[in-house]
Amino acid sequence: MKAGRLRHVLRYQTAASTPDAVGQEQPTWSTAHVWRGEVSTPTGRELLHAQQLKAVADVVIRVRFPGFLPDPTARLVEGESVYNITAAVDPDGYRRTLLIFAERDPQERPE
């Protein structure tokens, strides 16, 4: 993996809840990790790794393997773009690179 391609700063956010002034739980997002990665559109090679017949991902995000597979209920935020995680794959099985397949969330705004 070439470090020069990892030019996007991605915030890995998980769902959380915080109490408001009345004491009721309000859903929020908390940043668990910050990664550098490459954001690109999917090609046929990624589809082969994901073993899909039809692409459901808008983008493919390539990062160095963080030590765990991301939770599909989490999201990635890069600048003004919010990506909902669809799947995550270790393409070669050596825990060097992680491919994250994600969809853009047009309604969500980063916090």
N, C-alpha and C positions, 0 to 999 in steps of 0.2 A: 504494500500500500504506500503510495507516494504522499508524503506529508503536505506537499503543495496543493493537492486537491482538497484537503480538509479545510476549506476556507469559510464554511458556515458555522456559526455558533448556535448550537441547539440546546434548548433547555428541556430536560425530561421532567414532566410534571405529572404528579399523581393526584387523584381526587382526595379532597380533605373537607372538613366542615369546621366552621368556627361559630361560636355563639354571637348573636347580634345584641343590641342594647336591651331587648326584651328577654333574652336568654334562649331564643329559639336557634336551632342549628341552621346555618346557611351554607350551602355547598360552595366551595372555593377550590382552587388549584394551588398546590405547593410544589416548588421546584426542588426535586430530589438530587439531580445531577446536572452538570453542564458539560456537554461534549462538543468536540469539533468534528465536523463530518462533511460529506459530499452529498448534495441533493441533486438528483437527476431524474429524468423521465424514464419509465421502464422500457427495456428492450426484450427481445426474445430470449436472451440468456437468463434474465431474472425469472421469466415465466417458467423456464425449465427447472430452475432451483426451487421455485415455489410449487411445482407440480400442479399448475392450474391450467384449465382449458381457456378461461377468459380472464383478462386482466381486471382486477377490482381495485388496483392501486393506481393513484395518480402520480405518485413519486416513489423513487427508491432512494433510501438514505443509507449511505455506507459510513460506518464508524469503526474505530478500533474496538475490539471485543471488550466490553466493560466488566466482564466477570459474571454476568447474569443475562437472561433473556428478558426483554421488556414485557411488561404486563399489557395485554391488549386494551385494558380499560384506561391506560395512561395516554398521554399525548406528548407531542414534541412541538415546541414553539421556536420559530426562527424569525426574529424581527416582528413583522406584522402578520406572518403566516402561521396558521395553526394546523398541525397534521395529526389526524387520528390514526393510531397504529392498527394495521390490519393483521400483519404477521411479521415474525422475525426469524431469520434463518442464519445459521453458521454455515456458509457455503462449502467449506473444505473440511470442516470438523476439527480443525487445529486450534480453534479459539483465538484466531488472529483478527479476523474481520467479521463484522456483523452486518447483514443486510436487513434493513427494516422497510417493509412495504407499508405505505401509508396513503391516506386520502386527505385532501385538503378539506378543511371545514370552513365553508364560506360564511357561516353565521357567527362563528365564535370569534371573539376579540381577545387578544392576550391581555393578561392582567399586569 
